[in-house]
Amino acid sequence: MAKLALVYGMRLFPAEDVAQVQEATLTLKDGRKAHVTMHIIEGSKEEIQNTLGQSIDAFFEMYPEI
């Protein structure tokens, strides 16, 4: 299996301050552009942690070959 790279970022903001979340763009070594869909999770610290954990599990379920 090839070595993989998981691209992610996290930052906390007060929920009422977030107006819009857009996709992120990255450049691959061959010059092609790739897009990463950004997500937002609102709630208490515990709710965010639980939802994030579920999202990570669901993400890897989309790639059963890994």
Protein Blocks (a to p, Z undefined) as FASTA:
>chain_A
ZZdddddddddddfklpmbdcddddddfkopacdddddddeddfklmmmmmmmmmmmmmm
mmmmZZ
